[in-house]
Amino acid sequence: MKHRDEYSQLIELSLAGSGEAYGELYEATIRDVYRTVRFLVSEPLNAEDVVQDIYIELHRSLGQYDQSHAFRPWLMGLVMRQIRAYRRKGWRHLRVIKKAEHMRERMEYDFAGEVADRLSNRELLETVNRLPFKLKQVIILHYLQEYSQEEVAAILEIPLGTVKSRIHAALQKLRQKRQADIIRIGKVEDIHES
């Protein structure tokens, strides 16, 4: 992870027109950006489109970045705005068939798998993926990307209380799902014992 000073230097050089510095900024941030997008945009090809749009927007918006604030949360705010724009446009409906064909044709490395390994619980990951989008995004930013609740509020441009209530609601849903699974497993075991 880069320190704020290193980001600042890359930002200043990028603003001065250095393509090499912008490339370094891209390399320093792509892993977190892609991982976040991949969790919030289910189709890999759509995720790639959104990531591309993020870096186009970053290049356009870099001059608006206030260097007295941390860069990563500012960047994640831009990421979340682009994801919301993607969801509003409904790209998913226009490309479903094309993407299904591409997914069958090629399997590629996916940073989302690293996050799954970090969780070390596929069932939990699947349950998180089934959460409503507003709950899912706070869980991903807070628990997977390890942003503080205050940073999540700034990234999503919502009040801190809203972040806390969404985290609480998401955790409740995850607990309810876990309880339902335990009950269902118990019933299946009872049937097999009879």
C-alpha positions as CSV (number, residue, x, y, z in Angstrom):
1,M,0.0,0.0,0.0
2,K,1.3,3.4,-0.9
3,H,1.7,6.2,1.6
4,R,-0.2,9.5,1.1
5,D,3.1,11.3,0.2
6,E,3.8,8.8,-2.6
7,Y,0.2,9.2,-4.0
8,S,0.7,13.0,-3.8
9,Q,3.8,12.9,-5.9
10,L,2.2,10.6,-8.4
11,I,-0.9,12.9,-8.5
12,E,1.2,16.0,-9.0
13,L,3.3,14.4,-11.8
14,S,0.1,13.1,-13.5
15,L,-1.5,16.5,-13.4
16,A,1.7,17.9,-15.0
17,G,1.1,15.5,-17.9
18,S,3.2,12.5,-17.0
19,G,1.7,9.4,-18.4
20,E,4.2,7.3,-16.6
21,A,3.2,8.7,-13.2
22,Y,-0.5,8.1,-14.1
23,G,0.5,4.5,-15.0
24,E,2.2,4.1,-11.6
25,L,-0.9,5.6,-9.9
26,Y,-3.0,3.0,-11.8
27,E,-0.7,0.2,-10.7
28,A,-0.8,1.3,-7.1
29,T,-4.6,1.4,-6.9
30,I,-5.9,-1.2,-9.4
31,R,-6.0,-4.1,-7.0
32,D,-8.3,-2.4,-4.5
33,V,-10.4,-0.8,-7.2
34,Y,-10.9,-4.0,-9.1
35,R,-11.6,-6.1,-6.0
36,T,-14.3,-3.6,-4.9
37,V,-15.9,-3.3,-8.3
38,R,-15.8,-7.1,-8.8
39,F,-17.7,-7.6,-5.6
40,L,-20.4,-5.0,-6.4
41,V,-20.7,-5.8,-10.1
42,S,-21.5,-9.5,-10.6
43,E,-20.5,-10.0,-14.3
44,P,-16.7,-10.0,-14.9
45,L,-16.9,-8.2,-18.3
46,N,-19.2,-5.5,-16.8
47,A,-16.7,-5.1,-13.9
48,E,-13.9,-4.5,-16.5
49,D,-16.0,-1.9,-18.2
50,V,-16.7,-0.1,-14.9
51,V,-13.0,-0.2,-13.9
52,Q,-12.1,1.3,-17.2
53,D,-14.7,4.1,-16.7
54,I,-13.3,4.7,-13.2
55,Y,-9.8,5.3,-14.5
56,I,-11.1,7.6,-17.2
57,E,-13.1,9.5,-14.6
58,L,-10.1,9.5,-12.3
59,H,-8.0,11.1,-15.0
60,R,-10.6,13.8,-15.6
61,S,-11.2,14.4,-11.9
62,L,-7.7,14.3,-10.5
63,G,-7.4,18.1,-10.6
64,Q,-10.4,18.3,-8.2
65,Y,-8.8,16.1,-5.5
66,D,-8.0,18.0,-2.3
67,Q,-4.6,16.7,-1.2
68,S,-5.3,17.7,2.4
69,H,-7.5,14.6,2.5
70,A,-6.5,10.9,2.2
71,F,-6.4,9.7,-1.4
72,R,-7.7,6.2,-1.1
73,P,-11.1,7.1,0.5
74,W,-11.5,9.8,-2.2
75,L,-10.8,7.3,-4.9
76,M,-13.3,4.8,-3.3
77,G,-15.9,7.6,-3.4
78,L,-15.3,7.9,-7.1
79,V,-15.5,4.1,-7.5
80,M,-18.9,4.0,-5.7
81,R,-20.2,6.8,-7.9
82,Q,-19.2,5.0,-11.0
83,I,-20.8,1.8,-9.8
84,R,-24.0,3.6,-9.0
85,A,-23.9,5.1,-12.6
86,Y,-23.4,1.6,-14.0
87,R,-26.4,0.3,-12.0
88,R,-28.6,3.2,-13.2
89,K,-27.7,2.7,-16.8
90,G,-28.7,-1.0,-16.7
91,W,-25.7,-2.2,-18.7
92,R,-26.3,-5.7,-17.4
93,H,-29.6,-6.1,-19.4
94,L,-27.9,-5.1,-22.7
95,R,-25.0,-7.5,-22.5
96,V,-26.2,-10.7,-20.7
97,I,-26.1,-13.0,-23.6
98,K,-22.8,-11.8,-24.9
99,K,-21.2,-12.1,-21.4
100,A,-22.5,-15.6,-20.9
101,E,-20.8,-16.6,-24.1
102,H,-17.5,-15.0,-23.0
103,M,-17.7,-16.5,-19.6
104,R,-17.9,-20.0,-21.1
105,E,-15.1,-19.3,-23.5
106,R,-12.6,-18.1,-21.0
107,M,-11.7,-18.4,-17.4
108,E,-9.4,-15.7,-16.1
109,Y,-7.7,-14.7,-12.9
110,D,-10.0,-12.8,-10.6
111,F,-9.0,-10.7,-7.6
112,A,-12.3,-11.5,-6.0
113,G,-11.0,-15.0,-5.3
114,E,-8.4,-13.5,-3.1
115,V,-11.1,-11.9,-1.0
116,A,-12.9,-15.2,-0.8
117,D,-9.8,-16.8,0.5
118,R,-9.4,-14.0,3.0
119,L,-12.9,-14.8,4.3
120,S,-12.1,-18.5,4.2
121,N,-15.8,-19.2,4.1
122,R,-17.5,-19.6,0.7
123,E,-20.9,-19.9,2.3
124,L,-20.5,-16.6,4.0
125,L,-19.3,-15.0,0.8
126,E,-22.3,-16.3,-1.1
127,T,-24.6,-15.0,1.6
128,V,-23.0,-11.6,1.4
129,N,-23.4,-11.6,-2.4
130,R,-27.2,-12.1,-1.8
131,L,-27.5,-9.1,0.4
132,P,-29.3,-6.0,-1.0
133,F,-26.8,-3.8,-2.8
134,K,-26.9,-1.0,-0.1
135,L,-26.1,-3.5,2.6
136,K,-23.5,-5.4,0.5
137,Q,-21.5,-2.3,-0.3
138,V,-21.0,-1.3,3.4
139,I,-20.0,-4.8,4.3
140,I,-17.5,-5.0,1.5
141,L,-16.0,-1.6,2.2
142,H,-15.9,-2.0,6.0
143,Y,-15.0,-5.7,6.4
144,L,-13.2,-6.7,3.2
145,Q,-11.5,-3.4,2.3
146,E,-11.1,-2.5,6.0
147,Y,-12.3,1.1,5.8
148,S,-13.5,2.6,9.1
149,Q,-17.2,3.4,9.4
150,E,-16.4,7.1,9.1
151,E,-14.4,6.4,5.8
152,V,-17.3,4.3,4.5
153,A,-19.7,7.2,5.2
154,A,-17.4,9.6,3.3
155,I,-16.9,7.2,0.4
156,L,-20.7,6.6,0.0
157,E,-21.6,10.2,0.8
158,I,-24.1,9.1,3.5
159,P,-24.3,9.9,7.2
160,L,-22.3,7.8,9.7
161,G,-25.5,6.7,11.4
162,T,-26.8,5.3,8.1
163,V,-23.5,3.3,7.7
164,K,-23.9,1.9,11.2
165,S,-27.5,1.0,10.6
166,R,-26.7,-0.7,7.3
167,I,-23.9,-2.7,8.9
168,H,-26.3,-3.7,11.7
169,A,-29.0,-4.7,9.2
170,A,-26.5,-6.7,7.1
171,L,-25.1,-8.5,10.1
172,Q,-28.7,-9.3,11.2
173,K,-29.5,-10.8,7.8
174,L,-26.3,-12.8,7.8
175,R,-27.1,-14.2,11.3
176,Q,-30.7,-15.0,10.3
177,K,-29.4,-16.9,7.2
178,R,-26.9,-18.8,9.4
179,Q,-29.7,-19.8,11.9
180,A,-32.0,-20.9,9.0
181,D,-29.1,-23.0,7.6
182,I,-28.6,-24.6,11.0
183,I,-32.3,-25.5,11.4
184,R,-32.4,-26.8,7.8
185,I,-29.3,-29.0,8.3
186,G,-30.8,-30.3,11.6
187,K,-34.1,-31.3,9.8
188,V,-32.1,-33.1,7.0
189,E,-30.1,-35.0,9.6
190,D,-33.3,-35.9,11.5
191,I,-34.8,-37.3,8.2
192,H,-31.6,-39.4,7.5
193,E,-31.6,-40.8,11.1
194,S,-35.2,-42.0,10.8
